Structure formats: structure tokens, C-alpha cells
Amino acid sequence: MNATTGKKLNKERVSLAMVNEPKKSFFRYENGVVLMMFFTFGFVFMERLSVVYLFPFIAPDLKLNNAEIGMIVSILAICWSLSGFVFGSISDLIGSRKKVLLPITLAFSLFSFLSGIAKSFGSMLLLRGLMGVSEGPVLPIAQAAVVAESSEKRRGFNLGFVQSSLGLIGSTVTPLIVTAVATKYSWHAAFYLVGVPGIVMFFILLKWMIDPSKRMTKEQAAAHDHRVKREDYPAVFKSRNVWVCMVISAFMMTWLFAFTTFAPTYLTGHDKFTPEAMGLIMSAMGLGTFFWGFIGPAISDKWGRKPTLILFGFIATLSPVCLALVHGSIATMMIIGFLTTAGQATFPLFMAVVPGESLKPKYVGTAVGLTQLVGEFIGGTAAPSIGGIAADHFGLAAPLWIAAGGAFVSALIAFGLRETAPIRMKKSGAIVDQEVPAL
């Protein structure tokens, strides 16, 4: 059988499978786990980003300079990156997402409450570091749980929708809530409030989350027993796409954290917006983060992962540039913020979708944790501290230009990816089986 005949047969099998595919109810576990992970990850970022929006209130009270602001963000990122890889790998090794996710959900809620009683730079630094330890594993575990339950044609959308909660909950709802509470009551009260949703999610996960092993037949369970043998664990490090995604992660995290850490301070300190106006502008950016966060991956289900990453990577360059150069009304800045945060579409792709499609399912937690480790450790840790030092020496616009450079470089690096989208692979006649590609 020649190659042309093989391609035709493969396409016929795909078409036949689509025709014979039974209709699925909306109330199935695939949608349930997507919603549970959406809210869990969203509340993680509500608690993580709350400190950024509260810095205009915290900094005068605790007498923080820009370098110390950057360090508070950086310590969380350091702990987040290491914890995500370690506990993401542990969840792969023990074959249970739920056993790891439940205790850390309680823990990050506790540290949000404790952040509200911080009395100095040192105590805030310690508490945010402990929060990073508890929050770091959530994304690798959540995305691994979603990959295990996702149908092939919805994989990009599902993973993108989960991660888009960063925008809707973390970046849209959070600044409105915490700035309002801090203005009316205190920044301490804001930390207490954002700790509550995590407690609620703990009980929801306890009741309804199911580990994949519990849904297996005896035959599937027997086949799954060798899921993560120690001798084949290094397979994660043999994938070219995982390495490329790690480098992209480092530069896109630079864009994300240099921008989000100093955008609120820039708006209030340089452009002289009130805290309430700053909250509105940041919320518009958050809404854009939510919208593009699942629209971009959904587009990639049709166009392919590689071209979508390249396109939205270049668009991401515009958000800090526009903030630095355009000084318009609140409405103007809200519109620009919504449109230019399209760069958030890249995050589900390089952090979860591409690594998840480049490896066997049993490695997904480890791969996502590794990509997160590199991105958080370099971009999430170094960028806020360097940005803070640059802001003290060159002005508040300096971190924005650092952010723009990170996004631009990441778009160039994305040219080195190998395509993994099932629809593109099938059109080319390739068969996607999630085996580890050769370097």
C-alpha cells in the first residue's frame, strides 16, 4: 500500500468515526471536570493576583519600594514553579489528581487569610512564598485531569477554557472586588474575602471530582498499572516540543509578570488614575484575557497550534507598548486593554495543549509542571524583580518595555515547534497517537 492510499484510508476512517460518533449529553463528566477545574484555577489566580491590585494600598502602609514589590511577586513565582513540577510529577506517579488537589486547595485558601494579617515586608514575603507552594501544583493537575477526559476535537478549547479563568476571575472580577473592599474597608479585609471561594471549591471537588482510575474497567486498570515506570520517566525530556515550550514559557511569563505586576502601579503612579479607575482598566484587560484565553485555543483546533501561537505571540507585544505610549481616557484604555490582551491565548497552548499532545497522557502532569517550572522560575521570578529595579532607576515605563520584548521573542521561538493539532495531523495523513517524537 503506497503513501497516497494510506492517507486516503486514514481520512476515510476519520470521516466514518465522525458519522458514527454518538451524540453526547451536555451533563457528562467531561464538561463537569472542565467547569470544576475552571473555577479552581480561577480562584487560585484570584488569590495570586489580589496582592498586585492591592499594592497601591499595601505599599504605603508597609512602606514598600518598587524593588520590594517585585520581590513579593517573585517569591511566590519561585515557590510556585518548584512546587508545580514536584507535585505535578507526584500526581502522575501515584495516578491520582484528587489526592493532591484537595489538600492544596485548602492550603492556598488558608494563606490568603494569613496574608491579611501581614505586618511587614518580611511577613508578607514569607506568606506569599507559602502560597506559591500550595498554588503551584493546581495548573498541572487541573490540565492533566482535563486532558484525561477531553474528546480529541475539543482538547484545545477545554484546556483553553480552564486557563481562561485567569482572565475572568483573576483579572476581571478580582480587581473590581479587592479595590472596592480595600477602599471601603481595608486591604486586610480584601485578603480575607478572596480566601473564601477556595474553601467552597474544596467541598465541590471532594464530592464530585473522580480520578480516571476510578472510571476504568478491570482491563484498562491492568493496562494502566505500568503508567509511569521509573525507567521511562525521562521520556518527557526527549520531546523537542516540550523543550521549545519551556523556552516560550520563560519569555511569555516575562511578558505576563512584568506587565501585570507594574501595570496597576503605572496607571496610578504615572497616568494618575484613581484606584477605582485602575480597577476598571485592569478588569477590561482581564475580560480580554478570559475571552482570548479560550477563543485562541479554539481557533488552534482548526488552524493548528503553531500558527496560532505565532500570531498571538506577536499581538501580545502590543499590550505593554500601548499602555506605555497611549494615555487616553478610562474608556479608551479599557478598549485597548481588552483588544491587546489577546496574547493570553498563547498560554494554554504552550503550557498544556502542545506538551499534552506531544507526549503520552501519563506524562501530562509532569510536562505541564516542567513548562510551568521554567516559565515561572525565569519569567515569573526574575522579571518582576528586574522590572522593579528598572522602574526605580529608569521610570515606571521600564517594566512595560521588558514585557514587550519577552512577547516578541516568544513569537519568534514558536517557529521552532512541530505541529500537534489532531485536525492538521489528520489532513496530512499522519496518525496522532501521543507517542514521544524524536528530537
N, C-alpha and C positions, 0 to 999 in steps of 0.2 A: 504494500500500500504506500503510494507516494505521499509527499507532504500536503499537496493540494487536496487529495481525497481525505486525508486525516483531518484537515481543517474543516472541510465540509461536514464530515461526520460529527465532529465536535460541536459545530454550530447547530446541527440538527438535533443532537441530544439536548442542548441547552433550550432550544425552542420547544421541544416536546415536554421537557420538565416544566417550563413555564406554563404551558397549556394545561398540563395535568395537575399543577400545584393547587391544592385545596385552599379555599378561602379561609382566612384565619379571623377569629374574633378579636375585636379591639381589647377585650378584657382577658388577655393572655399574659403569661408571665414575662414575656419579652418586653412588653410595654410597662408592666409593673416594675421590673428591675430598673428600666431606664428612668422612670419617674423617681424611684427611691434614690438612685444614685445622683440624679439631677439635684434634688433638694439637699442631700447630704453634702455634696461637693459645694453647692451654692452657699450653704451655711458655714462651711469651712472658710470660704473666701469672705463671707460677711465678717467673720471674726478676725480674719487675717488683715483685711483692708481697713477695718474700722479705725485702727491706730493711725493710718495715713490721713484719713479725713479729720481725725481729731487732733493732729499735730498743731494746727493753729491755736487750739485751746490748751494742749498739753505743754507745748514748748515754753510759753511764758510762765506757766505755773511751776514747771520743773527746771526752768532756766536752761533749756537745751539749745545748743547751736546747730547749724546745718550738718556738721560732721557727725554729731551725736544722733541726730535724726536718721542719718544714713546708716549708722551702726545698729540702731534698733531694728531697722528693716533687714539689715544684713545678717544679724544673728539668727533671726527667725529662718532666713533662707538657708543658712549653713545647716542648721539642725533639721530643717525640712528636707533638704537634699539627701543627707546621710540616712535619716530615718526612713524616707520613702523607698530607697533602694534596699535597705536591710529588711524592713517588714514586708515590702512587696515580694522579695525573694522568699521570705519565710512563709507567706501565704501560698506561694507556688509549691514550696517543699512539703507543707502539711496538707495541701489540697483543700484548704478551707479559707474562703474570704471572710465569712461571717465571724469566725472566732477571733480574727484580728480586728475587724472593723468595729465591732461592738465596744470593746474597752477603749479604743482610741477616740470614739465619738463622745463618750463620757468625759474623757480626759481633756479634750480641747475645749469643751464647754466649761469645765472647771477653771482652766487657765484664763478664759475670758473674764470670768467673775473676779479672779485674783488680780488681773490687770487693772481693774478698777480701784484697787487699794494701793497701787504703787505710789511711793512717796519720793522716789529719787530716780535719777538716771540708771543707777546700778540695779535697783529692784525691777525697774521696767525692762531692762536688758535681760535679766535672768528669767523673768516670767515669759517674755516673748520667745526666748530660746526654748523653754519647756513647751510652749505652744507649738513651736516648729516641730519638735519631736513627735508630738501627738497628731499633728495635722498632715505631716509629710506622707504617710502611707495611704491616705484616703484616695488620691487620684489613681495610683497604680492598681489598688484593689478594686475601686469602682469601675475603672475601664476594663480590667480583666473580667469582672463579673458581667459586664455588658457584652464584651466580645463573645463570651461563652454562650450567651442567649440570643445573639443577634442573627437574623437572617442575612444572607450574603448581600442582597440588594439594598439593605438598609443599614449596613455596617457603618458607613461614613456618617450618615445622618444621626444614627443613635449615639455614636461616640461624640460627635459634634454637639448634639443637643445636651448631653450630660455636661460637657465642658463649657457650654454657653451659659450655664447657670452662674458662672463667674461674672458675666455681664449683667444679667437680670437681677440677681440677688446681691452679688458682691459689689457691683459698680453702679447699679441704678437705684435700688432700694436702700442700700446701706448709707450712702452719703446723705440722702434725704432724712433718714431716721436719726442717724447719730448726730448730725449737725443741729437738727431741731431739738433733740433731747439735751445736747450739750449747751445749747443757747438758753433753753428754758430752765434746765436743772444744773447739770454739770457733766464733764467728760467722764467722771466716775460712773454716773448713772447710765451713760451710754454703753459702757463696757458690760454692766450688769444685764442690761436688756438684751444685747446680742448674744449672750450666753444661753438664753432660754431655748431657742429653736433646736440647738444640738441635743438637748435633753429630750425634746419631743421626738426627734429622729431616732434616738436610741431605742425607744419603745416600739416605734414603727418597724425598724429593722429587726428587732428581737422577735416580733410576731410574724412578719411576712417575708423576710429575706430567706432564700433557700440556696444552700450550696449545690453546685452542679452534681456533686457526687450523690446527693440525696435523690436526684431525679433520674439516675442511671438504672438501666436493667442490670441483672447479675452479670451478663456477658460484657456489657460496657464497663462495669466496675472492674472486672477482671483484667480487661484490656488497659484500663486506666491506672492500674496499680504500679506500673513502671513509669509513671508520668514524668518524674524529674529525677532520674538517676544521676548520681554524682559524676559519673564518668562522662555524661554528655551535657552537663551543665554549661561548659564553655561554648556551646553552640551559639549562645546569644552574642558572643564576641566575634563570631565568624561572619556575621551578616554585614555586608557593605552598607546596606540601607540604615542599619542601626547606628553605625559609625557616622554616617552623613547626618542623620537626625540628631545625634548628640552635638555635633558642631553647630547645626542650625539652632538647636535649643540654646546653646550658650549665647549666641548673638541675639536671638529673639527675646530671651529673658533679659538681656541688657536693654533692649528696646522697652520691654514691659516695665521693668522696675525702675529704670532711670526716669521714665516718663511718669508713671503713676505715683512714685514717691514724691516728686517735686512739682508736679502739675498743680496740686492744690495750693502749695506754698507760693508758686509763681503767680497764680491767679489772684491771690490775696495780697502778696507782697509787692509784686511788680505792676500788675494791672489794676490793683486797688479795688478788686471786687469784694463785697461783703462775704462773710462765711456762708450766708444763705444763698447768695448768687453763685458762689463757687460750688455749693452743693448741687444746684440746678445744672450747671455746666457739666460737672462730673457725672451726674445722673444721665444726661444726654449721651455722654460718651459710654456710659455703662449700658444704656439701651442699645447703642450701636454694637457694643461688644456681644450682647445677647443675640441680636438679630444676625449679625455676620458670623457669629460663632457656630450656628448650625446651618445657615444658608451656604456658607463656603464649603463645608464638608459635604453637604447635599449636592452641590454643584460638582464636587470632585467624584461623586458616584457616577456622574455622567461624562464629565470631561477627562477625568483622570486625576491622580493625586499630584503628580509632578507639575503640570501646567498651573494648577490651582495654587500650589504653594509659591510658585514663582510670581504669579500675578499679584496675589495678596501680600506677599512679602514686600514688593515694590510699593504698593499702596500704603503699607504700614509706615513707610518713611515719611509720609505726608503729615501724620498726626502731630508729632512734636515740632515739625517745621512750621506748620500752620499756627500752632499755639505761640511759637516764638515770634512770628512775623505779623500775624493778624491781631489787631487789638480793637475788636468791634464791640457791639452791644451784647447783652446776655443772649438774646435770641440768635444773633449771628454766630456766636461762639458755640451755642448748643447745636446748631445745624452742622457747622464744620466738624465739631466733635463727633457727632453721630456718623457722618459720612466717612471720616478718615480712620475711625477705629475698625475699619474693615480688615485691618491686619490681624485682628484676633481670630480670623478664620483659619490662620495657619496653625494655631496651637493644637487643636485636636488631631490635625494631620501628622505633624512631625512627632508629637508626643505619644500618640496611641494608634492611629489608623495605620500608618506606614509600618512602624515596628510590629504591630499586631498581624499585618498581612505578610510580613517578611519572615515570620517565624511560626513554629507550631504553637497551637493555643496554650500548651502547658508552660510556655516561656513568657507569656504576655505580661504578667505582673512584674517579672524581673526586668524585661525590656523597657517597660514604661518607667519603672523605678530608676533604671540606669540613665535613660534620657533625661528624666527629671533631675537626677543627681548632678549631671554635668551642667545642665542649664541653670539650676538653682545655685550651684556652687560657684559658677563663674559669673553668670549674668545677675542672678538674684543676690549674690553676696558682694561681689566686687563692684558692680555698677552703682548701687546706692551709696556706698562709701566713697568711691571715686567721684561720683556726681556731687556728693556733699562737699568734698574738699574743693572741687572745681567751682561750685557755687560760691563758696566762701572767698575764693581768690579771683574769680572772673565774672561773677554775677549769676543771678538765678536762671538765666537762659542756658548756661553751660551744660547742665544735665540733659536738656532737651536736644542739643546737638549730638551729644553722646548717644542718646536713644535713636536718633535718626540714622546715625552711622551703623548701629547694630542691625537695624531692619534692612538697610541696603545691602550689607554684606551677606546676611542670611539668604536674601533672594538670589544672590549670585551662587551661593553654595548649593542651593536647591537644584541647580542644573546637573549636579552630580548624582541625583537619585535615580534608581531604577523603578519604573512604573510598577505599581502593585494593584491598581483598581481592577476588580474582577471583570467589569464590563469591557475595559480596554484589553485585558489579557485574553478574554474570550473572542473579541473581534480579531485579534491577531492569531487566533488558533491555539494559543497557549492554554495549558491547564493549570489552574491555581490550586495547589494542594498545601500551601503554607509550609513547604519544606524550606530549609535554610539555603539561600542562594550562595553560590560560590563568590568569593571575593574577586 
